[in-house]
Amino acid sequence: MLSEFDIIRSFFTRSAPATVLGVGDDAALIRPARGMELAVSTDMMVSGRHFFEDVDPYKLGHKSLAVNLSDMAAMGARPRWATLSLALPESMVQKDESWPRAFADGFFALAHAHQVDLIGGDTTNGPLNICVTIIGEVPEGKALRRSGARPGDDIWVSGYLGDAALALAYRKKKIMPEPGEVETAAVEAAEVEALMAALEMPVPRVELGQRLIGLAHSAIDISDGLLADLGHILECSRVAAVVRIDQIRRSAAMEKHFPHPLAIECLLAGGDDYELCFTVSSSERTKVELLSREEGIPLTRIGSIEEGAGLVVLDSAGRTVTTRVKGYDHFQV
């Protein structure tokens, strides 16, 4: 059976070229670039709460870092270093090395893509838990914040919302594929596969976040659902907002189930999207549209910031849309 130090040495000790001192000592040493501030964020993922126990370990390794990279994107920061703490059940390491090896491969594939060095962490025996701390750099005084939204700003979101939550609904059999012809079944299977990719392999918008510096007045990543996360911007900025649900870009699978109440809930409050929501002066619309084309990412204007307080969601007829939940809460699930 692998020991704690076998696991660290075999799977998580890699070269760290941007680090003064990496894995192997009591602490890592890092040197930020001149003129930069450090952005730091931590996320914990718990088996049975944030992921299914039978999840592909490669995909879990990817997601465990992706959710942290998304926090860097929301601040406009360039991710540089990460620490990883793992609690692993004995059953995962006593027979073979396949689980930790696949997890490490998924983690490092994304880390290398964004030039992030793993510089330390901890490994212990216990119920499966994953905790990643990410450290990035952002030019002094330039970080994107939640508190900068202004009346007259447009509200934008990247990508498609609700697909990860819809995937979870499929997995929990809250939505069942329609029986039908072979061709229909094949299309349904492809749609479910795309939804599961949104849930298990989210794409953090790191480059987009950095390019929003100097353009966006505020930003946040959508991890707990649009209503909850946009609500944080409104609260921190002391403003109100109007969002039009028909302007929110929807995938083919989401469109198929819309406007079922569950689909609306997934779109507005499902969480696990890891897209960016940001506000930009309405006079800068052409710049955002150009940025969308240059980055190859759909950026969609979904509403506006107004004076006052609160968030109103309207349908295509101007009627108020309400949902049972406003977003994901670890203590309300």
Buried (B, 14 or more C-beta within 10 A) or exposed (E): EBEBEBBBEBBBBBEBEBBEBBBEEEEBEBEEEEEBBEBEBEBBBBBEEBBBEEBBBBBBBBBBBBBBBBBBBBBBBBBBBBBBBBBBBEEBBEEEBEBBBBBBBBBBEBBEEBEBBBBBBEBEEEEBBBBBBBBBBBBEEBBBBBEBBBEBBBBBBBBBBBBBBBBBBBBEEEBEEEEEEEEEEEBBEEBBEBBBBBBBBBBBBBBBBBBBBEBBBBBBBBBBBBBBBBBBBBBBBEBBBBBBBEBBBBBEBBEBBBEEEBBBBBBBBBBBBBBBBBBBBEEBEEEBEEBBEEBEBEBBBBBBBBEEEEBBBBEEEEEEBEBEBBBBEEEEE
